[in-house]
Amino acid sequence: MTKWSPNSWRSKPIAQVPEYPDAQALAEVEGRLATFPPLVFAGEARKLKKQLAAVSEGKAFLLQGGDCAESFAEHGADNIRDFFRVFLQMSAVLTFAGRQPVVKVGRIAGQFAKPRSSGTETRGEATLPSYRGDIINGIDFDEKSRLPDPQRQEMAYRQSAATLNLLRAFAQGGYANLENVHQWMLGFVSNSPQGALYQEIADRISETIAFMRAIGITPESHAALRETDFYTSHEALLLGYEEALTRVDSTSGDWYSTSGHMIWIGDRTRQPDHAHIEYCRGVKNPIGLKCGPSITDDGLLQLIDLLNPENEAGRLTLIARFGHDKVGEHLPRLIRAVEREGRKVVWSCDPMHGNTISAPSGYKTRPFERIMSEVESFFDIHRAEGSYPGGVHVEMTGKNVTECTGGARAITSDDLHDRYHTHCDPRLNADQAIELAFLVAEKLRENQRVEAPQAAAE
C-alpha cells in the first residue's frame, strides 16, 4: 500500500467531485483554509473514540443525528438551540431505558456537502449542475447559483466555527441540566396524541430525579447532571476542504481531521481504491462507513481492513442503511461476516436513506412507519445474531416541519406542503424525533429483559 499523506487522495479516482470553473481560485481558498485554526482538537476525537469503543463492547449506545444538509440561510442561534434541546431529550430517554451512557454525536457544524445521483438537474428546457450543498453551490435554479464557488468553503468554515462555539456553551454552560431536559420531555409527553404510551418512562425518570435530589445528588453538586459531552460529525465528501483542515497532533505525531470529531464515508464514495477511502484511512478520527444493499460481505471486510487495519475498538462505525424491506436480506449476512472475522465495529442503524419515496403530492418524503420498521428489524436481527445494536443515525431537526409522513400527529401527504423546509432530504421533526427515541428505548428495554435471565444463568 502506498504511503499516506493528507493529499495522497489526489492521485486516486474520485466520485462525487464538483467541477470548479476556476482552479486557481479554488487553490487559493484551500491555501487560506490550511492556515485557519482547527475546528476541533485531536484530544476530543480521541475521547470520542474511547466512548465509541465502549459502544462496540455493548457498554454504551450511539445517538447520531442532525440536518440532512446544513444551510447558510437557516443558520441561527434559535435553530441550533432547538436542535440541541430535542437531541438532549432523545438522549435522556435512551440513557434511562438502556441504563448505560449515550454517546451524543451531531450531524452539525460541517454537514454541508451532499452526494447526488446525477451531476445535472433539468427543469423544462434548462439543464444546470445539481445542487451539492451550500459549501459548493446555491440551491436556487439559476446559472449563477449552481456554479460551484470555492468562496463558499470559507463561509462553511466560519459557520461551523460559530455553531461549535454555541454548542460548546450549551453542552458545558448549564443548558444541558438534566432537570431542564426532563421538564422539556414532560411537555412533549403531555402534548403528544400518544403521550400515554410514553408516560411510564417519563414517570420513572421523574421518580429517579426526585430520589437523587432527596439524597443530595443535584445538578448544583454534580457536574455530570448539568454538563454533557457533545461531538460533531459530517460526511467527508469535499476532500479539498478536508485536506486543508487536516493537522498533525503535536502530542502524538498523528494526523487528524479537525473539521469534525467524526467523519463518515457515504454509500456512493466507498470504492476501496478511490479517493475518499484513501483520505479517511490516514486520519485517526473515528470513521463511519455507510453500508447499503450493494455492499458485499467480502467488500465490507476489505474496507474494514483498509480503514481499521489494527482492529481498534471505537475506530469504525458501520452505518446500515438498507430500507425497511431490505434490511432483513442484507444485515444478517454482514453481521455474520464481521463477527466471523472478529472485527471490532460499532453497528448503527440509518433508517432514513433507504426509506425515501415520492408522495402523491409530489414531495419527497419518508414514512415514519417505515423508519420505525427498519429500526425494529435492526434490533431484532442483532438479537437473533447475538451481536450488539449499537446506535441510530437519523436526519432530524428541532423544528416542527412537515417533511416525513406519519408519527403521532399523523402527518399526511397533503400536509407536506405546510412546512417543507429541507434543502435536501426529508427530516424527522421535533415530535417525530422524540417519538423515535421512546420507541428505540422500548427496544433497548426488550433487549435487557432478554439478556437478564441469560446473565443470571451464567
C-alpha positions as CSV (number, residue, x, y, z in Angstrom):
1,M,0.0,0.0,0.0
2,T,1.3,3.5,-0.9
3,K,2.4,5.8,1.9
4,W,-0.4,8.1,3.1
5,S,-0.3,11.8,3.3
6,P,-3.1,14.4,3.6
7,N,-3.0,14.9,-0.2
8,S,-2.4,11.3,-1.3
9,W,-6.1,11.1,-2.2
10,R,-5.4,13.4,-5.2
11,S,-3.7,10.5,-7.1
12,K,-6.8,8.3,-6.8
13,P,-10.0,8.2,-8.8
14,I,-12.7,10.2,-7.2
15,A,-16.5,10.2,-7.4
16,Q,-19.0,13.0,-6.5
17,V,-16.5,15.8,-7.1
18,P,-17.7,19.2,-8.2
19,E,-16.2,20.9,-11.3
20,Y,-14.9,24.3,-10.2
21,P,-14.5,26.7,-13.2
22,D,-11.5,28.5,-11.6
23,A,-8.8,26.1,-10.4
24,Q,-6.6,29.0,-9.2
25,A,-9.4,30.5,-7.0
26,L,-10.0,27.0,-5.5
27,A,-6.3,26.5,-4.7
28,E,-6.2,30.0,-3.0
29,V,-9.2,29.2,-0.8
30,E,-7.8,25.8,0.2
31,G,-4.5,27.5,1.0
32,R,-6.2,30.0,3.2
33,L,-8.2,27.3,5.0
34,A,-5.0,25.5,5.7
35,T,-3.9,28.5,7.9
36,F,-7.1,28.7,9.8
37,P,-7.4,27.4,13.4
38,P,-8.7,23.8,13.8
39,L,-12.4,23.5,14.5
40,V,-11.9,20.5,16.8
41,F,-9.0,19.1,18.6
42,A,-7.2,15.7,18.5
43,G,-7.8,15.1,22.2
44,E,-11.5,15.5,21.7
45,A,-11.5,13.0,18.8
46,R,-9.6,10.5,20.9
47,K,-12.1,10.9,23.7
48,L,-14.9,10.2,21.3
49,K,-13.1,7.1,20.0
50,K,-12.8,5.8,23.6
51,Q,-16.5,6.3,24.1
52,L,-17.3,4.6,20.8
53,A,-15.1,1.7,22.0
54,A,-17.5,1.3,24.9
55,V,-20.4,1.1,22.4
56,S,-18.6,-1.6,20.4
57,E,-18.4,-3.6,23.6
58,G,-22.1,-3.2,24.4
59,K,-21.5,-0.8,27.2
60,A,-22.9,2.4,25.7
61,F,-25.3,3.5,22.9
62,L,-24.6,5.9,20.0
63,L,-27.1,8.6,19.1
64,Q,-26.1,10.4,15.9
65,G,-28.4,12.9,14.3
66,G,-29.0,16.3,12.7
67,D,-29.7,18.0,9.5
68,C,-29.6,16.3,6.1
69,A,-27.6,19.3,4.9
70,E,-26.9,22.4,6.8
71,S,-27.7,25.7,5.1
72,F,-26.3,29.2,5.2
73,A,-29.9,30.7,5.1
74,E,-31.2,28.8,8.2
75,H,-28.1,29.3,10.4
76,G,-29.0,31.0,13.7
77,A,-28.9,30.5,17.4
78,D,-32.6,29.6,17.7
79,N,-32.2,26.7,15.2
80,I,-29.1,25.4,16.9
81,R,-30.8,25.6,20.3
82,D,-33.9,23.9,19.2
83,F,-32.0,21.0,17.6
84,F,-29.8,20.6,20.8
85,R,-32.9,20.7,23.0
86,V,-34.6,17.8,21.1
87,F,-31.3,15.9,20.9
88,L,-30.8,16.1,24.7
89,Q,-34.4,14.8,25.2
90,M,-33.7,11.8,23.0
91,S,-30.5,11.1,24.8
92,A,-32.1,11.3,28.2
93,V,-34.8,8.8,27.2
94,L,-32.2,6.4,25.7
95,T,-29.9,6.7,28.7
96,F,-32.6,5.9,31.2
97,A,-34.1,3.0,29.1
98,G,-30.7,1.5,28.2
99,R,-29.2,2.0,31.7
100,Q,-25.9,3.0,30.1
101,P,-24.2,6.1,28.7
102,V,-25.4,7.6,25.4
103,V,-22.6,8.9,23.1
104,K,-24.0,12.1,21.5
105,V,-22.8,12.9,18.0
106,G,-24.5,15.6,15.9
107,R,-24.7,15.9,12.1
108,I,-23.8,19.5,12.6
109,A,-21.0,22.1,12.3
110,G,-19.8,20.7,8.9
111,Q,-22.6,18.7,7.3
112,F,-22.8,20.9,4.2
113,A,-21.9,18.8,1.2
114,K,-24.2,16.2,-0.4
115,P,-23.7,13.5,-2.9
116,R,-26.1,13.4,-5.8
117,S,-27.4,10.7,-8.1
118,S,-26.9,12.9,-11.1
119,G,-24.4,15.7,-11.8
120,T,-27.1,17.8,-13.5
121,E,-30.7,18.7,-12.9
122,T,-33.2,19.5,-15.7
123,R,-36.3,21.7,-15.4
124,G,-38.2,22.3,-18.5
125,E,-35.7,23.4,-21.2
126,A,-32.9,24.2,-18.7
127,T,-30.2,21.9,-17.5
128,L,-27.8,23.1,-14.7
129,P,-25.4,21.5,-12.3
130,S,-27.1,19.7,-9.4
131,Y,-27.2,21.4,-6.0
132,R,-24.5,19.7,-4.0
133,G,-24.9,21.6,-0.7
134,D,-24.2,25.2,0.4
135,I,-20.4,24.6,0.7
136,I,-20.3,24.0,-3.0
137,N,-23.1,25.9,-4.8
138,G,-26.5,27.5,-4.2
139,I,-29.9,25.9,-4.2
140,D,-31.7,28.4,-6.5
141,F,-32.2,27.1,-10.0
142,D,-30.2,29.6,-12.0
143,E,-26.8,29.5,-13.7
144,K,-25.0,31.8,-11.2
145,S,-26.3,30.0,-8.1
146,R,-25.5,26.5,-9.4
147,L,-21.9,27.3,-10.4
148,P,-19.5,25.8,-7.8
149,D,-17.9,28.7,-5.9
150,P,-14.8,28.0,-3.7
151,Q,-15.6,31.0,-1.5
152,R,-18.4,29.0,0.0
153,Q,-15.9,26.8,1.7
154,E,-14.7,29.7,3.8
155,M,-18.3,30.6,4.6
156,A,-18.9,27.0,5.7
157,Y,-15.8,27.1,7.9
158,R,-16.9,30.3,9.6
159,Q,-20.5,29.0,10.1
160,S,-19.1,25.7,11.6
161,A,-16.9,27.7,14.0
162,A,-19.9,29.8,15.2
163,T,-22.1,26.7,15.5
164,L,-19.4,24.8,17.5
165,N,-18.9,27.8,19.8
166,L,-22.6,27.8,20.7
167,L,-22.8,24.0,21.1
168,R,-19.9,24.0,23.5
169,A,-21.6,26.7,25.5
170,F,-24.8,24.8,25.6
171,A,-23.1,21.5,26.5
172,Q,-20.9,22.9,29.3
173,G,-22.8,26.0,30.4
174,G,-25.8,24.6,32.2
175,Y,-28.3,24.3,29.3
176,A,-27.9,20.5,29.4
177,N,-29.0,20.4,33.0
178,L,-30.9,17.0,33.4
179,E,-33.8,18.7,35.3
180,N,-34.3,21.1,32.4
181,V,-34.2,18.3,29.9
182,H,-36.8,16.3,31.8
183,Q,-39.2,19.3,32.1
184,W,-39.0,19.6,28.3
185,M,-39.7,15.9,27.9
186,L,-42.8,16.1,30.2
187,G,-44.1,18.9,27.9
188,F,-43.7,16.6,25.0
189,V,-45.5,13.7,26.8
190,S,-48.4,15.9,27.9
191,N,-48.9,17.4,24.4
192,S,-48.4,14.2,22.3
193,P,-51.5,12.5,21.0
194,Q,-49.9,9.2,22.1
195,G,-48.4,10.6,25.3
196,A,-49.9,7.8,27.4
197,L,-47.6,5.4,25.7
198,Y,-44.5,7.3,27.0
199,Q,-45.9,8.2,30.4
200,E,-44.3,5.2,32.2
201,I,-40.7,6.1,31.2
202,A,-41.3,9.8,31.9
203,D,-42.7,8.9,35.4
204,R,-39.8,6.7,36.2
205,I,-37.4,9.4,35.3
206,S,-39.3,11.8,37.5
207,E,-39.0,9.4,40.4
208,T,-35.3,8.9,39.9
209,I,-34.6,12.6,39.7
210,A,-36.6,13.2,42.9
211,F,-34.8,10.4,44.7
212,M,-31.4,11.8,43.7
213,R,-32.3,15.3,44.8
214,A,-33.5,13.9,48.1
215,I,-30.1,12.3,48.9
216,G,-28.2,15.4,47.8
217,I,-27.3,14.5,44.2
218,T,-28.2,17.6,42.3
219,P,-27.0,19.5,39.2
220,E,-25.5,22.1,41.5
221,S,-23.4,19.5,43.3
222,H,-22.6,17.1,40.4
223,A,-21.3,18.4,37.1
224,A,-22.4,15.3,35.2
225,L,-26.1,16.4,35.8
226,R,-25.6,19.8,34.2
227,E,-23.0,19.2,31.6
228,T,-22.5,16.7,28.7
229,D,-20.1,15.6,26.1
230,F,-21.3,16.5,22.6
231,Y,-19.4,15.8,19.4
232,T,-19.8,16.8,15.7
233,S,-19.7,14.8,12.6
234,H,-20.3,15.1,8.8
235,E,-19.7,13.2,5.6
236,A,-16.2,13.8,4.4
237,L,-17.2,14.4,0.8
238,L,-15.4,17.6,-0.3
239,L,-11.8,16.3,0.1
240,G,-10.0,19.6,-0.7
241,Y,-11.8,21.2,2.3
242,E,-11.0,18.1,4.5
243,E,-7.3,18.2,3.4
244,A,-7.0,21.9,4.3
245,L,-8.2,21.1,7.8
246,T,-6.0,18.1,8.4
247,R,-3.4,18.7,11.0
248,V,-0.7,16.9,12.9
249,D,-1.4,16.4,16.6
250,S,1.6,17.8,18.4
251,T,1.3,15.3,21.3
252,S,1.2,12.1,19.2
253,G,2.5,13.0,15.7
254,D,-0.7,11.5,14.2
255,W,-2.8,13.2,11.6
256,Y,-6.4,14.2,12.4
257,S,-9.2,15.8,10.5
258,T,-10.0,18.9,12.5
259,S,-13.2,19.7,10.5
260,G,-15.2,17.5,12.9
261,H,-14.8,14.9,15.6
262,M,-16.1,12.1,13.4
263,I,-16.3,11.9,9.7
264,W,-18.0,9.3,7.5
265,I,-17.9,7.8,4.0
266,G,-21.1,7.7,2.0
267,D,-22.5,4.7,0.2
268,R,-21.7,6.4,-3.1
269,T,-18.0,7.1,-2.3
270,R,-16.8,3.9,-0.6
271,Q,-14.9,2.4,-3.6
272,P,-11.8,0.7,-2.0
273,D,-9.3,2.1,-4.5
274,H,-10.8,5.6,-4.6
275,A,-10.0,9.0,-3.1
276,H,-12.5,9.0,-0.1
277,I,-11.3,5.7,1.3
278,E,-7.7,6.9,0.8
279,Y,-8.2,10.1,2.7
280,C,-10.1,8.6,5.6
281,R,-7.7,5.7,6.2
282,G,-5.0,8.0,7.2
283,V,-6.6,10.3,9.8
284,K,-7.0,9.0,13.3
285,N,-10.5,10.2,13.9
286,P,-13.4,7.9,14.4
287,I,-14.7,6.9,11.0
288,G,-18.2,6.0,9.8
289,L,-18.9,3.8,6.8
290,K,-22.4,3.8,5.2
291,C,-23.4,0.3,4.2
292,G,-26.2,-0.1,1.6
293,P,-27.7,-3.1,-0.2
294,S,-24.9,-3.2,-2.9
295,I,-22.1,-3.9,-0.4
296,T,-20.9,-7.5,-0.4
297,D,-19.5,-9.5,2.5
298,D,-16.0,-9.6,1.1
299,G,-16.2,-5.9,0.0
300,L,-17.1,-4.9,3.6
301,L,-14.3,-6.9,5.1
302,Q,-11.9,-5.3,2.6
303,L,-13.0,-1.8,3.6
304,I,-12.7,-2.7,7.3
305,D,-9.1,-3.8,6.7
306,L,-8.3,-0.5,4.9
307,L,-10.0,1.7,7.4
308,N,-9.2,-0.1,10.6
309,P,-6.1,-2.4,10.0
310,E,-5.2,-2.5,13.7
311,N,-8.8,-3.6,14.6
312,E,-9.0,-0.8,17.1
313,A,-12.2,-0.6,19.1
314,G,-14.1,2.7,18.5
315,R,-12.3,3.5,15.2
316,L,-15.0,2.3,12.8
317,T,-18.8,2.6,12.9
318,L,-20.8,0.7,10.3
319,I,-24.0,2.6,9.5
320,A,-26.5,0.3,7.9
321,R,-29.0,2.0,5.5
322,F,-30.9,-0.6,3.6
323,G,-34.6,0.2,3.8
324,H,-37.3,-1.4,5.8
325,D,-37.9,-4.1,3.1
326,K,-34.3,-4.9,2.5
327,V,-32.7,-4.9,6.0
328,G,-33.7,-8.5,6.7
329,E,-32.0,-9.7,3.5
330,H,-28.7,-7.9,3.9
331,L,-27.9,-7.0,7.5
332,P,-27.7,-10.6,8.8
333,R,-25.1,-11.7,6.3
334,L,-22.9,-8.6,7.0
335,I,-23.1,-9.2,10.8
336,R,-22.1,-12.8,10.3
337,A,-19.1,-11.9,8.1
338,V,-17.8,-9.3,10.6
339,E,-18.4,-11.5,13.6
340,R,-16.7,-14.5,11.9
341,E,-13.6,-12.4,11.3
342,G,-13.6,-10.9,14.8
343,R,-13.7,-7.3,13.6
344,K,-14.4,-4.7,16.3
345,V,-17.0,-2.3,15.0
346,V,-20.0,-0.3,16.1
347,W,-23.2,-1.2,14.4
348,S,-25.5,1.7,13.8
349,C,-28.9,1.9,12.0
350,D,-29.7,4.7,9.5
351,P,-33.4,4.2,8.9
352,M,-33.7,7.3,6.7
353,H,-31.9,6.8,3.4
354,G,-33.4,3.5,2.4
355,N,-37.0,4.7,3.0
356,T,-37.3,7.7,0.8
357,I,-40.4,7.8,-1.5
358,S,-42.2,10.3,-3.7
359,A,-45.6,11.2,-2.1
360,P,-48.7,11.6,-4.3
361,S,-48.4,15.3,-3.7
362,G,-45.1,15.3,-5.5
363,Y,-42.9,15.9,-2.4
364,K,-40.0,13.6,-1.5
365,T,-40.9,12.0,1.9
366,R,-40.1,9.2,4.4
367,P,-43.0,7.4,6.0
368,F,-42.5,7.3,9.8
369,E,-43.8,3.7,10.0
370,R,-41.1,2.6,7.5
371,I,-38.4,4.3,9.5
372,M,-39.6,2.6,12.7
373,S,-39.9,-0.8,10.9
374,E,-36.2,-0.6,9.9
375,V,-35.2,0.3,13.4
376,E,-37.2,-2.6,14.9
377,S,-35.8,-5.0,12.4
378,F,-32.2,-3.8,13.1
379,F,-32.7,-4.6,16.8
380,D,-34.4,-7.9,16.2
381,I,-31.7,-9.1,13.7
382,H,-28.9,-8.2,16.1
383,R,-30.6,-10.1,18.9
384,A,-31.0,-13.1,16.7
385,E,-27.4,-13.0,15.6
386,G,-26.1,-12.4,19.1
387,S,-24.5,-9.1,18.2
388,Y,-25.0,-5.6,19.7
389,P,-27.2,-3.0,18.1
390,G,-25.0,0.0,19.0
391,G,-26.8,3.1,17.7
392,V,-29.1,5.0,15.5
393,H,-28.2,7.7,12.9
394,V,-31.1,10.0,11.9
395,E,-31.8,13.1,9.9
396,M,-33.8,15.4,12.1
397,T,-34.5,19.0,13.1
398,G,-35.6,20.8,16.2
399,K,-38.4,22.4,14.3
400,N,-41.9,21.0,13.7
401,V,-41.5,20.8,9.9
402,T,-43.8,18.6,7.8
403,E,-41.4,16.5,5.7
404,C,-41.9,12.9,6.9
405,T,-45.4,11.5,6.9
406,G,-46.9,9.7,9.9
407,G,-46.0,9.8,13.5
408,A,-48.3,10.5,16.5
409,R,-49.6,13.6,14.8
410,A,-50.3,11.6,11.6
411,I,-48.8,14.0,9.0
412,T,-50.3,13.1,5.6
413,S,-49.1,13.6,2.1
414,D,-51.4,16.6,1.8
415,D,-49.8,18.2,4.9
416,L,-46.3,18.1,3.5
417,H,-46.5,21.5,1.8
418,D,-47.3,23.3,5.1
419,R,-43.7,23.4,6.5
420,Y,-41.5,21.6,4.0
421,H,-38.2,23.5,4.5
422,T,-35.4,21.0,3.8
423,H,-32.6,21.9,1.4
424,C,-32.2,18.2,0.5
425,D,-33.9,15.1,2.0
426,P,-36.9,15.0,4.4
427,R,-36.1,15.1,8.1
428,L,-37.9,14.0,11.3
429,N,-39.5,16.9,13.0
430,A,-39.0,17.5,16.8
431,D,-42.0,15.4,17.8
432,Q,-41.2,12.6,15.5
433,A,-37.5,12.5,16.7
434,I,-38.5,12.3,20.3
435,E,-41.2,9.7,19.5
436,L,-38.5,7.6,17.7
437,A,-36.3,7.9,20.8
438,F,-39.1,6.5,23.0
439,L,-39.7,3.6,20.5
440,V,-35.9,2.8,20.4
441,A,-36.0,2.9,24.2
442,E,-38.6,0.2,24.2
443,K,-36.3,-2.0,22.0
444,L,-33.4,-1.4,24.4
445,R,-35.6,-2.5,27.3
446,E,-36.7,-5.6,25.4
447,N,-33.1,-6.5,24.9
448,Q,-32.4,-6.1,28.6
449,R,-35.3,-8.3,29.5
450,V,-33.9,-11.0,27.2
451,E,-30.3,-10.6,28.4
452,A,-31.1,-10.5,32.2
453,P,-32.0,-14.2,32.5
454,Q,-29.0,-15.2,30.4
455,A,-26.7,-13.2,32.6
456,A,-28.2,-14.8,35.7
457,A,-27.8,-18.2,34.3
458,E,-24.1,-17.6,33.6
